[in-house]
Amino acid sequence: MKVNVIGKSISQEEINAYIDYGKKKYSGRIIKEITIKPDGDFVDLQFTFGATPFNRIRRITGYLVGSLDRFNNGKRAEEHDRLKHDVT
């Protein structure tokens, strides 16, 4: 994780506290970068996040599926033979 401190310098202990705060607040996301801007008694924190992985879910023959690996040969054939529509 990249850490940027803009303005006056702060201690490593304080930087670690802001990193821990970000990890707790955004526990489901990957923090790539944190920018810390101290301003008197206040601090502005800006977090930059990494890409969020996701699984594609499709509706195939009445089922919501993420992949076809659990389908038997009959269902795989139905998926292969279905009419696919173009959005353009």
N, C-alpha and C positions, 0 to 999 in steps of 0.2 A: 504494500500500500504506500502510495506516495503522499507525503505530508508537506504542505506549503504553509508557512507562517508569514503573513503580510503585516507590516507595521512594526510595533515594538516586539522585542523577543520575549518568549515565555519559557518556563522551565520544561524539561523533558517529562517531569512528573505530571504537569498540567496537560501537555500534549497527549500523554498516555491516557489521562482521564477523559479527554475528548474522543479519543479513539474508542475507548471502552463504551462511552455513551452512544456513539454511532453504531457500534456492533450490537448493543442491546436494543436500540430503537429500531434498527433496520436489520433484524436478525435473519430474515429470509432473503436478504439481498447481498450481493458481493460489492463491497466498497473498494473502488479502485484508487480513489484520491480524496483527500480531505484538505480543504483550504480554511485556515484559521485566521481571522482578522480581529485582533484585540482592539477595543475602543473604550478606554477608561475602565468602567466597571462592567462593561458588556463585551460579549464576544460573538462575532458572526461566524457561523459554521456553514460551510458549503460542502456537500458530499457529491461525488461523481461515482455513479454505479456502473458495474459491468453489465454485459448483456444477460438477460434472464432467459435461461433455457426453457422451452415449452414443448409439450407433446401435442401433435395435431390430433384432434378428435374428429372423426367423420361419422356420418350416419349412413350405414350400409345395410340394406335389406331389413330395415326396422331396428337395427342395433347401433348403439353408440360404441365405436371402437377406436382405439388408438393405433393398433396395428393389426395385420391379418394373420399373425403367427399362431393365434389360437383357433383360427377357423379350420374346419375340416375341408376336404376337397370339394364337396358340393357347394359350400358357401364361397369358397375361393373362386369357383367357376361362375357363380352368380355375380360376384363382384367384377370379374373379368368381362362378362358378357353384357353388363348393364350399359345403358345409353348414357354417355357422358355429355353434359351440356356445356356450351361455351358461353362465357359472360360477355364477350365483345359485342 
